[in-house]
Amino acid sequence: MNNTVEFHHGMPDKLAYACRLLRKAYRSGAKVLVTGDASTLKALDRQLWVFDEQEFLPHVLALPGQDLPARLHATPVWLAPHGLDTPVPGQRSILVNLGPEMPDQPERFERLFEIVSREPHDRQLGRQRWKQYEALGLQIQPHEVTA
């Protein structure tokens, strides 16, 4: 489905940027899967509740060892760690990766976003994922934040 990965890099606040990106996707009617490690997703879950006082962004956090909520399929934004067995293919059109590793089968999503902060370690991991995507034959579309 997808042959392009959009790398949004140089983010001063990775989670705040993710909130804005998710709001834009939600407003467009997209169904989104956000992947990353559990601690990052828990922090994003908290931030999604408070980042805009005037608006609510429907989302659900699915973690290992928990039953998947009944509302999962009706919720436009899923937060799920890498490797969690969620029924995703065909149900989510956008993947946002906040984690250190490349997600499984990235080409199955219509759009894929990588969000990389300014932190040296995160940048290094982002470069590794960039190379992995290129090795799969995916095109890279960089978007650098300079402010």
N, CA, C and O atoms as CSV, one atom per row, in Angstrom:
chain,resi,resn,atom,element,x,y,z
A,1,MET,N,N,0.819,-1.198,0.000
A,1,MET,CA,C,0.000,0.000,0.000
A,1,MET,C,C,0.862,1.262,0.000
A,1,MET,O,O,0.624,2.180,-0.784
A,2,ASN,N,N,1.852,1.305,0.869
A,2,ASN,CA,C,2.641,2.512,1.061
A,2,ASN,C,C,4.047,2.321,0.524
A,2,ASN,O,O,4.627,1.242,0.640
A,3,ASN,N,N,4.583,3.362,-0.058
A,3,ASN,CA,C,5.983,3.294,-0.453
A,3,ASN,C,C,6.772,4.502,0.032
A,3,ASN,O,O,7.916,4.700,-0.377
A,4,THR,N,N,6.164,5.317,0.909
A,4,THR,CA,C,6.821,6.511,1.430
A,4,THR,C,C,6.730,6.557,2.948
A,4,THR,O,O,5.692,6.254,3.537
A,5,VAL,N,N,7.841,6.942,3.568
A,5,VAL,CA,C,7.890,7.160,5.016
A,5,VAL,C,C,8.209,8.632,5.234
A,5,VAL,O,O,9.210,9.137,4.726
A,6,GLU,N,N,7.365,9.313,5.983
A,6,GLU,CA,C,7.592,10.725,6.289
A,6,GLU,C,C,8.334,10.825,7.617
A,6,GLU,O,O,7.791,10.489,8.669
A,7,PHE,N,N,9.575,11.289,7.559
A,7,PHE,CA,C,10.389,11.475,8.756
A,7,PHE,C,C,10.260,12.919,9.216
A,7,PHE,O,O,10.739,13.833,8.546
A,8,HIS,N,N,9.619,13.124,10.349
A,8,HIS,CA,C,9.517,14.445,10.959
A,8,HIS,C,C,10.575,14.466,12.058
A,8,HIS,O,O,10.425,13.808,13.087
A,9,HIS,N,N,11.640,15.223,11.832
A,9,HIS,CA,C,12.767,15.166,12.764
A,9,HIS,C,C,13.170,16.550,13.252
A,9,HIS,O,O,12.833,17.572,12.653
A,10,GLY,N,N,13.906,16.544,14.362
A,10,GLY,CA,C,14.327,17.786,14.995
A,10,GLY,C,C,13.281,18.337,15.944
A,10,GLY,O,O,13.274,19.532,16.239
A,11,MET,N,N,12.396,17.473,16.424
A,11,MET,CA,C,11.308,17.916,17.292
A,11,MET,C,C,11.826,18.277,18.683
A,11,MET,O,O,12.488,17.460,19.323
A,12,PRO,N,N,11.535,19.487,19.159
A,12,PRO,CA,C,11.928,19.829,20.523
A,12,PRO,C,C,11.076,19.075,21.554
A,12,PRO,O,O,11.556,18.752,22.641
A,13,ASP,N,N,9.817,18.798,21.210
A,13,ASP,CA,C,8.913,18.058,22.100
A,13,ASP,C,C,8.159,17.039,21.242
A,13,ASP,O,O,7.161,17.358,20.595
A,14,LYS,N,N,8.659,15.826,21.258
A,14,LYS,CA,C,8.139,14.754,20.410
A,14,LYS,C,C,6.657,14.463,20.676
A,14,LYS,O,O,5.884,14.262,19.740
A,15,LEU,N,N,6.267,14.442,21.946
A,15,LEU,CA,C,4.882,14.107,22.278
A,15,LEU,C,C,3.918,15.228,21.913
A,15,LEU,O,O,2.813,14.963,21.438
A,16,ALA,N,N,4.322,16.478,22.129
A,16,ALA,CA,C,3.463,17.601,21.742
A,16,ALA,C,C,3.251,17.596,20.228
A,16,ALA,O,O,2.147,17.854,19.750
A,17,TYR,N,N,4.305,17.304,19.488
A,17,TYR,CA,C,4.190,17.228,18.033
A,17,TYR,C,C,3.262,16.077,17.637
A,17,TYR,O,O,2.435,16.220,16.737
A,18,ALA,N,N,3.405,14.947,18.309
A,18,ALA,CA,C,2.534,13.801,18.026
A,18,ALA,C,C,1.071,14.161,18.279
A,18,ALA,O,O,0.199,13.773,17.502
A,19,CYS,N,N,0.794,14.893,19.351
A,19,CYS,CA,C,-0.580,15.310,19.642
A,19,CYS,C,C,-1.148,16.150,18.504
A,19,CYS,O,O,-2.287,15.945,18.087
A,20,ARG,N,N,-0.364,17.087,18.007
A,20,ARG,CA,C,-0.839,17.936,16.906
A,20,ARG,C,C,-1.058,17.117,15.628
A,20,ARG,O,O,-2.041,17.320,14.915
A,21,LEU,N,N,-0.146,16.205,15.351
A,21,LEU,CA,C,-0.279,15.348,14.169
A,21,LEU,C,C,-1.518,14.455,14.285
A,21,LEU,O,O,-2.248,14.273,13.310
A,22,LEU,N,N,-1.749,13.904,15.465
A,22,LEU,CA,C,-2.914,13.043,15.681
A,22,LEU,C,C,-4.215,13.831,15.576
A,22,LEU,O,O,-5.204,13.328,15.044
A,23,ARG,N,N,-4.218,15.061,16.080
A,23,ARG,CA,C,-5.412,15.899,15.958
A,23,ARG,C,C,-5.736,16.143,14.483
A,23,ARG,O,O,-6.893,16.062,14.070
A,24,LYS,N,N,-4.707,16.439,13.701
A,24,LYS,CA,C,-4.903,16.669,12.262
A,24,LYS,C,C,-5.446,15.408,11.584
A,24,LYS,O,O,-6.367,15.492,10.771
A,25,ALA,N,N,-4.890,14.257,11.908
A,25,ALA,CA,C,-5.355,12.993,11.329
A,25,ALA,C,C,-6.799,12.710,11.739
A,25,ALA,O,O,-7.611,12.297,10.912
A,26,TYR,N,N,-7.117,12.934,13.015
A,26,TYR,CA,C,-8.473,12.708,13.513
A,26,TYR,C,C,-9.473,13.605,12.785
A,26,TYR,O,O,-10.539,13.149,12.371
A,27,ARG,N,N,-9.125,14.869,12.634
A,27,ARG,CA,C,-10.019,15.804,11.950
A,27,ARG,C,C,-10.255,15.416,10.495
A,27,ARG,O,O,-11.295,15.742,9.923
A,28,SER,N,N,-9.287,14.717,9.896
A,28,SER,CA,C,-9.440,14.285,8.499
A,28,SER,C,C,-10.239,12.984,8.383
A,28,SER,O,O,-10.548,12.537,7.279
A,29,GLY,N,N,-10.570,12.382,9.526
A,29,GLY,CA,C,-11.338,11.140,9.522
A,29,GLY,C,C,-10.497,9.882,9.444
A,29,GLY,O,O,-11.035,8.788,9.270
A,30,ALA,N,N,-9.184,10.019,9.570
A,30,ALA,CA,C,-8.285,8.863,9.471
A,30,ALA,C,C,-8.341,8.001,10.726
A,30,ALA,O,O,-8.678,8.469,11.814
A,31,LYS,N,N,-8.009,6.754,10.546
A,31,LYS,CA,C,-7.839,5.813,11.654
A,31,LYS,C,C,-6.342,5.600,11.816
A,31,LYS,O,O,-5.644,5.288,10.850
A,32,VAL,N,N,-5.847,5.770,13.047
A,32,VAL,CA,C,-4.407,5.835,13.291
A,32,VAL,C,C,-3.968,4.805,14.325
A,32,VAL,O,O,-4.652,4.569,15.320
A,33,LEU,N,N,-2.818,4.202,14.068
A,33,LEU,CA,C,-2.126,3.374,15.053
A,33,LEU,C,C,-0.845,4.102,15.422
A,33,LEU,O,O,-0.068,4.485,14.547
A,34,VAL,N,N,-0.622,4.293,16.725
A,34,VAL,CA,C,0.619,4.889,17.221
A,34,VAL,C,C,1.381,3.789,17.932
A,34,VAL,O,O,0.855,3.143,18.839
A,35,THR,N,N,2.636,3.574,17.515
A,35,THR,CA,C,3.469,2.559,18.151
A,35,THR,C,C,4.651,3.215,18.847
A,35,THR,O,O,5.038,4.342,18.540
A,36,GLY,N,N,5.206,2.476,19.786
A,36,GLY,CA,C,6.350,2.942,20.560
A,36,GLY,C,C,6.485,2.056,21.774
A,36,GLY,O,O,5.799,1.040,21.888
A,37,ASP,N,N,7.368,2.437,22.685
A,37,ASP,CA,C,7.482,1.649,23.907
A,37,ASP,C,C,6.362,2.047,24.867
A,37,ASP,O,O,5.770,3.119,24.739
A,38,ALA,N,N,6.084,1.173,25.824
A,38,ALA,CA,C,4.938,1.367,26.725
A,38,ALA,C,C,5.025,2.677,27.499
A,38,ALA,O,O,4.010,3.356,27.658
A,39,SER,N,N,6.206,3.050,27.983
A,39,SER,CA,C,6.321,4.283,28.775
A,39,SER,C,C,6.030,5.518,27.920
A,39,SER,O,O,5.391,6.457,28.393
A,40,THR,N,N,6.489,5.526,26.680
A,40,THR,CA,C,6.205,6.655,25.785
A,40,THR,C,C,4.714,6.737,25.491
A,40,THR,O,O,4.139,7.826,25.480
A,41,LEU,N,N,4.088,5.590,25.254
A,41,LEU,CA,C,2.660,5.591,24.944
A,41,LEU,C,C,1.820,6.001,26.148
A,41,LEU,O,O,0.798,6.667,25.987
A,42,LYS,N,N,2.236,5.613,27.347
A,42,LYS,CA,C,1.524,6.060,28.552
A,42,LYS,C,C,1.628,7.573,28.700
A,42,LYS,O,O,0.650,8.234,29.051
A,43,ALA,N,N,2.812,8.124,28.433
A,43,ALA,CA,C,2.999,9.577,28.505
A,43,ALA,C,C,2.154,10.279,27.440
A,43,ALA,O,O,1.560,11.322,27.711
A,44,LEU,N,N,2.097,9.714,26.238
A,44,LEU,CA,C,1.270,10.291,25.178
A,44,LEU,C,C,-0.203,10.217,25.557
A,44,LEU,O,O,-0.950,11.167,25.320
A,45,ASP,N,N,-0.627,9.114,26.136
A,45,ASP,CA,C,-2.009,8.962,26.595
A,45,ASP,C,C,-2.369,10.097,27.553
A,45,ASP,O,O,-3.421,10.721,27.416
A,46,ARG,N,N,-1.490,10.361,28.526
A,46,ARG,CA,C,-1.739,11.454,29.482
A,46,ARG,C,C,-1.783,12.803,28.766
A,46,ARG,O,O,-2.648,13.632,29.049
A,47,GLN,N,N,-0.861,13.018,27.848
A,47,GLN,CA,C,-0.792,14.304,27.156
A,47,GLN,C,C,-1.997,14.531,26.251
A,47,GLN,O,O,-2.448,15.666,26.099
A,48,LEU,N,N,-2.519,13.479,25.654
A,48,LEU,CA,C,-3.694,13.633,24.792
A,48,LEU,C,C,-4.919,14.113,25.569
A,48,LEU,O,O,-5.824,14.713,24.988
A,49,TRP,N,N,-4.954,13.856,26.861
A,49,TRP,CA,C,-6.072,14.305,27.685
A,49,TRP,C,C,-5.994,15.793,28.007
A,49,TRP,O,O,-7.017,16.408,28.307
A,50,VAL,N,N,-4.805,16.381,27.950
A,50,VAL,CA,C,-4.652,17.754,28.436
A,50,VAL,C,C,-4.071,18.735,27.421
A,50,VAL,O,O,-4.002,19.929,27.712
A,51,PHE,N,N,-3.654,18.283,26.255
A,51,PHE,CA,C,-2.929,19.191,25.364
A,51,PHE,C,C,-3.798,20.303,24.790
A,51,PHE,O,O,-3.264,21.339,24.394
A,52,ASP,N,N,-5.105,20.130,24.732
A,52,ASP,CA,C,-5.999,21.171,24.227
A,52,ASP,C,C,-7.251,21.187,25.095
A,52,ASP,O,O,-8.025,20.230,25.102
A,53,GLU,N,N,-7.445,22.283,25.828
A,53,GLU,CA,C,-8.594,22.381,26.740
A,53,GLU,C,C,-9.930,22.409,26.006
A,53,GLU,O,O,-10.960,22.054,26.580
A,54,GLN,N,N,-9.923,22.826,24.745
A,54,GLN,CA,C,-11.156,23.003,23.987
A,54,GLN,C,C,-11.584,21.768,23.197
A,54,GLN,O,O,-12.640,21.767,22.565
A,55,GLU,N,N,-10.768,20.726,23.234
A,55,GLU,CA,C,-11.017,19.614,22.325
A,55,GLU,C,C,-10.625,18.284,22.972
A,55,GLU,O,O,-9.679,18.212,23.757
A,56,PHE,N,N,-11.369,17.244,22.626
A,56,PHE,CA,C,-11.031,15.893,23.071
A,56,PHE,C,C,-10.660,15.068,21.857
A,56,PHE,O,O,-11.352,15.103,20.840
A,57,LEU,N,N,-9.579,14.332,21.958
A,57,LEU,CA,C,-9.133,13.457,20.879
A,57,LEU,C,C,-9.369,12.013,21.315
A,57,LEU,O,O,-8.616,11.503,22.145
A,58,PRO,N,N,-10.394,11.336,20.780
A,58,PRO,CA,C,-10.696,9.966,21.190
A,58,PRO,C,C,-9.531,9.024,20.882
A,58,PRO,O,O,-9.040,8.964,19.755
A,59,HIS,N,N,-9.108,8.300,21.898
A,59,HIS,CA,C,-7.996,7.364,21.734
A,59,HIS,C,C,-8.118,6.262,22.774
A,59,HIS,O,O,-8.833,6.398,23.767
A,60,VAL,N,N,-7.413,5.178,22.528
A,60,VAL,CA,C,-7.396,4.070,23.477
A,60,VAL,C,C,-5.967,3.553,23.573
A,60,VAL,O,O,-5.269,3.419,22.568
A,61,LEU,N,N,-5.546,3.266,24.795
A,61,LEU,CA,C,-4.221,2.712,25.067
A,61,LEU,C,C,-4.369,1.218,25.293
A,61,LEU,O,O,-5.073,0.792,26.209
A,62,ALA,N,N,-3.708,0.421,24.464
A,62,ALA,CA,C,-3.737,-1.040,24.581
A,62,ALA,C,C,-2.348,-1.506,24.988
A,62,ALA,O,O,-1.378,-1.285,24.263
A,63,LEU,N,N,-2.251,-2.147,26.141
A,63,LEU,CA,C,-0.953,-2.595,26.655
A,63,LEU,C,C,-0.925,-4.114,26.811
A,63,LEU,O,O,-1.971,-4.739,26.986
A,64,PRO,N,N,0.263,-4.707,26.747
A,64,PRO,CA,C,0.375,-6.163,26.937
A,64,PRO,C,C,-0.201,-6.583,28.290
A,64,PRO,O,O,-0.042,-5.885,29.291
A,65,GLY,N,N,-0.866,-7.724,28.299
A,65,GLY,CA,C,-1.428,-8.246,29.542
A,65,GLY,C,C,-2.805,-7.702,29.860
A,65,GLY,O,O,-3.428,-8.135,30.830
A,66,GLN,N,N,-3.289,-6.772,29.072
A,66,GLN,CA,C,-4.625,-6.222,29.283
A,66,GLN,C,C,-5.551,-6.746,28.188
A,66,GLN,O,O,-5.129,-6.978,27.055
A,67,ASP,N,N,-6.807,-6.925,28.546
A,67,ASP,CA,C,-7.790,-7.266,27.521
A,67,ASP,C,C,-7.995,-6.049,26.632
A,67,ASP,O,O,-8.030,-4.917,27.116
A,68,LEU,N,N,-8.130,-6.282,25.339
A,68,LEU,CA,C,-8.389,-5.166,24.437
A,68,LEU,C,C,-9.781,-4.621,24.727
A,68,LEU,O,O,-10.741,-5.386,24.812
A,69,PRO,N,N,-9.897,-3.307,24.878
A,69,PRO,CA,C,-11.195,-2.718,25.203
A,69,PRO,C,C,-12.222,-2.966,24.102
A,69,PRO,O,O,-11.883,-3.020,22.920
A,70,ALA,N,N,-13.483,-3.115,24.509
A,70,ALA,CA,C,-14.560,-3.338,23.543
A,70,ALA,C,C,-14.682,-2.166,22.572
A,70,ALA,O,O,-15.095,-2.346,21.427
A,71,ARG,N,N,-14.323,-0.972,23.027
A,71,ARG,CA,C,-14.442,0.223,22.194
A,71,ARG,C,C,-13.292,0.374,21.195
A,71,ARG,O,O,-13.246,1.348,20.444
A,72,LEU,N,N,-12.370,-0.579,21.187
A,72,LEU,CA,C,-11.160,-0.472,20.372
A,72,LEU,C,C,-11.469,-0.163,18.909
A,72,LEU,O,O,-10.891,0.764,18.342
A,73,HIS,N,N,-12.360,-0.919,18.297
A,73,HIS,CA,C,-12.609,-0.753,16.868
A,73,HIS,C,C,-13.328,0.549,16.536
A,73,HIS,O,O,-13.219,1.046,15.415
A,74,ALA,N,N,-14.056,1.101,17.488
A,74,ALA,CA,C,-14.770,2.352,17.246
A,74,ALA,C,C,-13.906,3.578,17.527
A,74,ALA,O,O,-14.312,4.701,17.228
A,75,THR,N,N,-12.743,3.376,18.088
A,75,THR,CA,C,-11.875,4.485,18.484
A,75,THR,C,C,-10.906,4.819,17.353
A,75,THR,O,O,-10.231,3.926,16.841
A,76,PRO,N,N,-10.826,6.094,16.952
A,76,PRO,CA,C,-10.004,6.445,15.794
A,76,PRO,C,C,-8.497,6.389,16.016
A,76,PRO,O,O,-7.744,6.217,15.057
A,77,VAL,N,N,-8.042,6.528,17.252
A,77,VAL,CA,C,-6.598,6.525,17.516
A,77,VAL,C,C,-6.275,5.427,18.520
A,77,VAL,O,O,-6.787,5.416,19.639
A,78,TRP,N,N,-5.412,4.500,18.095
A,78,TRP,CA,C,-4.947,3.426,18.976
A,78,TRP,C,C,-3.508,3.703,19.357
A,78,TRP,O,O,-2.695,4.085,18.516
A,79,LEU,N,N,-3.198,3.509,20.627
A,79,LEU,CA,C,-1.820,3.559,21.115
A,79,LEU,C,C,-1.463,2.137,21.519
A,79,LEU,O,O,-2.053,1.598,22.456
A,80,ALA,N,N,-0.512,1.521,20.833
A,80,ALA,CA,C,-0.164,0.121,21.108
A,80,ALA,C,C,1.330,-0.089,20.913
A,80,ALA,O,O,1.884,0.325,19.894
A,81,PRO,N,N,1.993,-0.728,21.879
A,81,PRO,CA,C,3.437,-0.956,21.755
A,81,PRO,C,C,3.778,-1.880,20.592
A,81,PRO,O,O,2.952,-2.670,20.135
A,82,HIS,N,N,5.018,-1.760,20.129
A,82,HIS,CA,C,5.520,-2.655,19.081
A,82,HIS,C,C,5.264,-4.100,19.485
A,82,HIS,O,O,5.500,-4.485,20.630
A,83,GLY,N,N,4.785,-4.887,18.548
A,83,GLY,CA,C,4.629,-6.313,18.784
A,83,GLY,C,C,3.342,-6.720,19.470
A,83,GLY,O,O,3.060,-7.914,19.567
A,84,LEU,N,N,2.542,-5.763,19.955
A,84,LEU,CA,C,1.278,-6.143,20.582
A,84,LEU,C,C,0.359,-6.695,19.500
A,84,LEU,O,O,0.217,-6.099,18.432
A,85,ASP,N,N,-0.252,-7.811,19.776
A,85,ASP,CA,C,-1.091,-8.483,18.788
A,85,ASP,C,C,-2.455,-7.805,18.725
A,85,ASP,O,O,-3.417,-8.253,19.349
A,86,THR,N,N,-2.521,-6.721,17.964
A,86,THR,CA,C,-3.790,-6.030,17.763
A,86,THR,C,C,-4.275,-6.312,16.346
A,86,THR,O,O,-3.462,-6.473,15.436
A,87,PRO,N,N,-5.572,-6.372,16.152
A,87,PRO,CA,C,-6.116,-6.647,14.825
A,87,PRO,C,C,-6.032,-5.418,13.928
A,87,PRO,O,O,-7.030,-4.725,13.733
A,88,VAL,N,N,-4.851,-5.143,13.383
A,88,VAL,CA,C,-4.608,-3.891,12.684
A,88,VAL,C,C,-4.807,-3.915,11.173
A,88,VAL,O,O,-5.472,-3.016,10.658
A,89,PRO,N,N,-4.276,-4.884,10.428
A,89,PRO,CA,C,-4.282,-4.766,8.972
A,89,PRO,C,C,-5.657,-4.439,8.404
A,89,PRO,O,O,-6.652,-5.092,8.720
A,90,GLY,N,N,-5.687,-3.415,7.561
A,90,GLY,CA,C,-6.927,-3.002,6.929
A,90,GLY,C,C,-7.806,-2.118,7.784
A,90,GLY,O,O,-8.786,-1.564,7.285
A,91,GLN,N,N,-7.485,-1.970,9.056
A,91,GLN,CA,C,-8.335,-1.195,9.941
A,91,GLN,C,C,-7.759,0.175,10.284
A,91,GLN,O,O,-8.488,1.048,10.755
A,92,ARG,N,N,-6.504,0.371,10.061
A,92,ARG,CA,C,-5.825,1.630,10.342
A,92,ARG,C,C,-5.148,2.095,9.060
A,92,ARG,O,O,-4.472,1.307,8.399
A,93,SER,N,N,-5.318,3.349,8.705
A,93,SER,CA,C,-4.707,3.842,7.471
A,93,SER,C,C,-3.382,4.556,7.717
A,93,SER,O,O,-2.568,4.688,6.803
A,94,ILE,N,N,-3.164,5.019,8.952
A,94,ILE,CA,C,-1.948,5.774,9.275
A,94,ILE,C,C,-1.227,5.111,10.435
A,94,ILE,O,O,-1.847,4.685,11.409
A,95,LEU,N,N,0.087,5.030,10.317
A,95,LEU,CA,C,0.941,4.556,11.408
A,95,LEU,C,C,1.863,5.695,11.812
A,95,LEU,O,O,2.528,6.294,10.966
A,96,VAL,N,N,1.901,5.994,13.108
A,96,VAL,CA,C,2.832,6.970,13.666
A,96,VAL,C,C,3.755,6.202,14.595
A,96,VAL,O,O,3.305,5.601,15.571
A,97,ASN,N,N,5.045,6.221,14.293
A,97,ASN,CA,C,6.010,5.496,15.121
A,97,ASN,C,C,6.771,6.465,16.012
A,97,ASN,O,O,7.441,7.379,15.531
A,98,LEU,N,N,6.656,6.252,17.318
A,98,LEU,CA,C,7.398,7.032,18.306
A,98,LEU,C,C,8.504,6.201,18.940
A,98,LEU,O,O,9.254,6.698,19.779
A,99,GLY,N,N,8.606,4.951,18.546
A,99,GLY,CA,C,9.517,4.021,19.192
A,99,GLY,C,C,10.890,3.961,18.566
A,99,GLY,O,O,11.153,4.583,17.537
A,100,PRO,N,N,11.770,3.193,19.211
A,100,PRO,CA,C,13.158,3.092,18.762
A,100,PRO,C,C,13.374,2.120,17.606
A,100,PRO,O,O,14.439,2.128,16.990
A,101,GLU,N,N,12.390,1.289,17.304
A,101,GLU,CA,C,12.575,0.280,16.259
A,101,GLU,C,C,11.567,0.467,15.132
A,101,GLU,O,O,10.520,1.090,15.309
A,102,MET,N,N,11.901,-0.081,13.984
A,102,MET,CA,C,11.007,-0.018,12.840
A,102,MET,C,C,9.815,-0.955,13.086
A,102,MET,O,O,10.003,-2.094,13.512
A,103,PRO,N,N,8.600,-0.481,12.821
A,103,PRO,CA,C,7.430,-1.347,13.008
A,103,PRO,C,C,7.399,-2.477,11.984
A,103,PRO,O,O,7.987,-2.377,10.907
A,104,ASP,N,N,6.702,-3.551,12.342
A,104,ASP,CA,C,6.539,-4.679,11.427
A,104,ASP,C,C,5.678,-4.272,10.234
A,104,ASP,O,O,4.702,-3.536,10.382
A,105,GLN,N,N,6.040,-4.747,9.086
A,105,GLN,CA,C,5.282,-4.554,7.845
A,105,GLN,C,C,4.825,-3.100,7.640
A,105,GLN,O,O,3.627,-2.839,7.528
A,106,PRO,N,N,5.757,-2.175,7.592
A,106,PRO,CA,C,5.361,-0.768,7.465
A,106,PRO,C,C,4.614,-0.454,6.173
A,106,PRO,O,O,3.861,0.518,6.113
A,107,GLU,N,N,4.815,-1.260,5.153
A,107,GLU,CA,C,4.190,-0.990,3.860
A,107,GLU,C,C,2.684,-1.236,3.849
A,107,GLU,O,O,2.016,-0.877,2.879
A,108,ARG,N,N,2.139,-1.833,4.892
A,108,ARG,CA,C,0.700,-2.139,4.898
A,108,ARG,C,C,-0.169,-0.922,5.227
A,108,ARG,O,O,-1.394,-0.984,5.121
A,109,PHE,N,N,0.466,0.179,5.625
A,109,PHE,CA,C,-0.280,1.392,5.957
A,109,PHE,C,C,-0.247,2.368,4.784
A,109,PHE,O,O,0.730,2.417,4.037
A,110,GLU,N,N,-1.311,3.138,4.629
A,110,GLU,CA,C,-1.347,4.137,3.559
A,110,GLU,C,C,-0.318,5.235,3.801
A,110,GLU,O,O,0.304,5.730,2.861
A,111,ARG,N,N,-0.146,5.612,5.056
A,111,ARG,CA,C,0.836,6.646,5.411
A,111,ARG,C,C,1.576,6.203,6.655
A,111,ARG,O,O,1.007,5.577,7.549
A,112,LEU,N,N,2.859,6.540,6.697
A,112,LEU,CA,C,3.684,6.188,7.845
A,112,LEU,C,C,4.499,7.410,8.235
A,112,LEU,O,O,5.191,8.007,7.409
A,113,PHE,N,N,4.402,7.773,9.519
A,113,PHE,CA,C,5.146,8.913,10.049
A,113,PHE,C,C,6.126,8.428,11.101
A,113,PHE,O,O,5.767,7.654,11.989
A,114,GLU,N,N,7.351,8.882,10.998
A,114,GLU,CA,C,8.361,8.691,12.031
A,114,GLU,C,C,8.567,10.050,12.682
A,114,GLU,O,O,8.799,11.040,11.988
A,115,ILE,N,N,8.485,10.108,13.998
A,115,ILE,CA,C,8.732,11.359,14.710
A,115,ILE,C,C,10.011,11.182,15.512
A,115,ILE,O,O,10.105,10.304,16.370
A,116,VAL,N,N,10.995,12.027,15.223
A,116,VAL,CA,C,12.323,11.912,15.825
A,116,VAL,C,C,12.655,13.231,16.517
A,116,VAL,O,O,12.542,14.300,15.918
A,117,SER,N,N,13.063,13.150,17.774
A,117,SER,CA,C,13.382,14.354,18.545
A,117,SER,C,C,14.790,14.856,18.232
A,117,SER,O,O,15.491,14.296,17.390
A,118,ARG,N,N,15.181,15.904,18.916
A,118,ARG,CA,C,16.528,16.467,18.782
A,118,ARG,C,C,17.566,15.698,19.585
A,118,ARG,O,O,18.766,15.890,19.386
A,119,GLU,N,N,17.126,14.837,20.482
A,119,GLU,CA,C,18.052,14.123,21.357
A,119,GLU,C,C,18.977,13.231,20.534
A,119,GLU,O,O,18.518,12.532,19.631
A,120,PRO,N,N,20.287,13.249,20.841
A,120,PRO,CA,C,21.261,12.488,20.042
A,120,PRO,C,C,20.937,10.996,19.911
A,120,PRO,O,O,21.066,10.431,18.825
A,121,HIS,N,N,20.518,10.356,21.007
A,121,HIS,CA,C,20.222,8.921,20.938
A,121,HIS,C,C,19.017,8.653,20.033
A,121,HIS,O,O,19.029,7.714,19.237
A,122,ASP,N,N,17.989,9.474,20.157
A,122,ASP,CA,C,16.798,9.316,19.321
A,122,ASP,C,C,17.146,9.564,17.853
A,122,ASP,O,O,16.645,8.870,16.968
A,123,ARG,N,N,17.994,10.544,17.600
A,123,ARG,CA,C,18.424,10.823,16.223
A,123,ARG,C,C,19.189,9.636,15.638
A,123,ARG,O,O,18.993,9.272,14.478
A,124,GLN,N,N,20.066,9.033,16.455
A,124,GLN,CA,C,20.836,7.873,15.998
A,124,GLN,C,C,19.907,6.712,15.631
A,124,GLN,O,O,20.070,6.079,14.588
A,125,LEU,N,N,18.939,6.446,16.495
A,125,LEU,CA,C,17.975,5.378,16.214
A,125,LEU,C,C,17.134,5.706,14.980
A,125,LEU,O,O,16.802,4.818,14.195
A,126,GLY,N,N,16.794,6.980,14.816
A,126,GLY,CA,C,16.051,7.405,13.631
A,126,GLY,C,C,16.839,7.155,12.354
A,126,GLY,O,O,16.277,6.734,11.342
A,127,ARG,N,N,18.135,7.413,12.402
A,127,ARG,CA,C,18.989,7.151,11.230
A,127,ARG,C,C,19.004,5.659,10.885
A,127,ARG,O,O,18.990,5.279,9.715
A,128,GLN,N,N,19.034,4.828,11.921
A,128,GLN,CA,C,19.018,3.378,11.683
A,128,GLN,C,C,17.715,2.955,11.007
A,128,GLN,O,O,17.728,2.161,10.066
A,129,ARG,N,N,16.587,3.488,11.491
A,129,ARG,CA,C,15.298,3.150,10.879
A,129,ARG,C,C,15.234,3.665,9.438
A,129,ARG,O,O,14.705,2.992,8.553
A,130,TRP,N,N,15.772,4.849,9.216
A,130,TRP,CA,C,15.817,5.423,7.863
A,130,TRP,C,C,16.473,4.427,6.913
A,130,TRP,O,O,15.947,4.142,5.837
A,131,LYS,N,N,17.627,3.900,7.321
A,131,LYS,CA,C,18.361,2.933,6.492
A,131,LYS,C,C,17.561,1.647,6.289
A,131,LYS,O,O,17.587,1.062,5.207
A,132,GLN,N,N,16.851,1.208,7.328
A,132,GLN,CA,C,16.033,-0.001,7.211
A,132,GLN,C,C,14.892,0.204,6.210
A,132,GLN,O,O,14.606,-0.676,5.398
A,133,TYR,N,N,14.252,1.357,6.272
A,133,TYR,CA,C,13.175,1.651,5.320
A,133,TYR,C,C,13.720,1.696,3.896
A,133,TYR,O,O,13.106,1.159,2.974
A,134,GLU,N,N,14.871,2.338,3.719
A,134,GLU,CA,C,15.479,2.395,2.385
A,134,GLU,C,C,15.809,0.994,1.875
A,134,GLU,O,O,15.633,0.708,0.691
A,135,ALA,N,N,16.285,0.122,2.761
A,135,ALA,CA,C,16.610,-1.256,2.372
A,135,ALA,C,C,15.363,-2.016,1.911
A,135,ALA,O,O,15.460,-2.949,1.114
A,136,LEU,N,N,14.195,-1.615,2.415
A,136,LEU,CA,C,12.934,-2.223,1.979
A,136,LEU,C,C,12.428,-1.620,0.669
A,136,LEU,O,O,11.428,-2.074,0.112
A,137,GLY,N,N,13.122,-0.600,0.188
A,137,GLY,CA,C,12.710,0.051,-1.048
A,137,GLY,C,C,11.701,1.167,-0.856
A,137,GLY,O,O,11.107,1.642,-1.824
A,138,LEU,N,N,11.502,1.591,0.394
A,138,LEU,CA,C,10.562,2.677,0.663
A,138,LEU,C,C,11.258,4.022,0.464
A,138,LEU,O,O,12.446,4.167,0.755
A,139,GLN,N,N,10.511,4.993,-0.031
A,139,GLN,CA,C,11.031,6.344,-0.232
A,139,GLN,C,C,10.957,7.114,1.084
A,139,GLN,O,O,10.016,6.941,1.858
A,140,ILE,N,N,11.943,7.954,1.332
A,140,ILE,CA,C,11.979,8.764,2.547
A,140,ILE,C,C,11.633,10.203,2.184
A,140,ILE,O,O,12.183,10.776,1.243
A,141,GLN,N,N,10.717,10.765,2.945
A,141,GLN,CA,C,10.339,12.160,2.761
A,141,GLN,C,C,10.655,12.891,4.070
A,141,GLN,O,O,9.893,12.784,5.031
A,142,PRO,N,N,11.776,13.636,4.119
A,142,PRO,CA,C,12.153,14.297,5.371
A,142,PRO,C,C,11.407,15.616,5.583
A,142,PRO,O,O,11.137,16.356,4.637
A,143,HIS,N,N,11.081,15.890,6.844
A,143,HIS,CA,C,10.468,17.151,7.267
A,143,HIS,C,C,11.210,17.586,8.523
A,143,HIS,O,O,10.983,17.037,9.601
A,144,GLU,N,N,12.088,18.562,8.392
A,144,GLU,CA,C,12.873,18.998,9.545
A,144,GLU,C,C,12.227,20.209,10.193
A,144,GLU,O,O,11.812,21.150,9.516
A,145,VAL,N,N,12.148,20.169,11.515
A,145,VAL,CA,C,11.660,21.307,12.279
A,145,VAL,C,C,12.878,22.126,12.671
A,145,VAL,O,O,13.797,21.611,13.309
A,146,THR,N,N,12.889,23.385,12.297
A,146,THR,CA,C,14.058,24.220,12.565
A,146,THR,C,C,13.826,25.230,13.672
A,146,THR,O,O,14.783,25.843,14.145
A,147,ALA,N,N,12.602,25.421,14.094
A,147,ALA,CA,C,12.328,26.419,15.135
A,147,ALA,C,C,12.257,25.787,16.494
A,147,ALA,O,O,12.035,26.480,17.486
